[in-house]
Amino acid sequence: MTEKTKTIWKAIGGVVTIIIAAIGVYAALVSADLIDNPRAAKTETTAGPSVTQASADSTGPTESAEPQLAVGDITRFGNYDWRVLDIDTVYNRALLLSEDIIEQRPYNTEFTDVTWETCTLRAYLNSSFYGSFNEGDRSRIALTRNINPDNTWGRTKGVAFGTPGGNPTDDHIFLLGIAEILKYFPGLRLYKDSDGDEWWYEADERLVAKFNNDGSWWWLRSPGNDQGSAANVHDDGNVNLHGNHVNTETGGVRPALWLNL
């Protein structure tokens, strides 16, 4: 081997040594995470943007605290059990009627001509009774415009009473009227006596309610045969269109309300 060839191979050996040393240094730097590994970057799956629980909870529709309700269900709201009479899917609310008579009160404290608008029972239900619910529950009770038709269901000698029902009212809490009884309890049979008087709808167990575990009668919002009386439901479930005197203290109270779901 000539001197020139020896010099060339010596130079090649030096270059190889440098390359091997460089590879070793590079591997050490990758292992120490001091530089990126391009191969790993090509194979790693990139995760999408994360969503925190707080942001997920603060956007989009929220579920109602009330379980899904259906007509005929019994649900607990406030301190009372309520029967679902209707579901309004447009405004997402349910019409509730207390399952039991919650107390006994006169329709009006004085025996005088009144309407639902002016009676003391309406004032009580929309003040003290409404105020007995906590703030969260009150916020779910919808303010409702109630129409108060004249009593044209009851008759004397075939002539309708025609007792004025008064002005429309805006109520949080109210009583059912005769029209609502007929709507939500369809199929009630109308009683007619031999003179053609239509005084009540016959007893129906769907309308029976209890006070302190005993059957009792309860007020309706509608007037009776005059404005000194108010229609009611007897303890056997018949609808008394003639009514009782408004100051009768043993009248049962079954409040109704529209609940936002």
Secondary structure, DSSP 8 states (H G I E B T S, - for coil): --HHHHHHHHHHHHHHHHHHHHHHHHHHHHHTTSS--HHHHHHS--------HHHHHHSS----SS----TT-EEEETTEEEEEEEEETTTTEEEEEESS--EE--SSSSSS---TTT-HHHHHIIIIIHHTS-HHHHTTB--EEE----B-S-EETTEE--B---S-EEESSB---HHHHHHHSTT--EE--TT----EE---GGG-EEETTEEE-EEEEEE-SSTTEEEEE-TTS-EEEEEEETT-TT-EE--EEEEE-
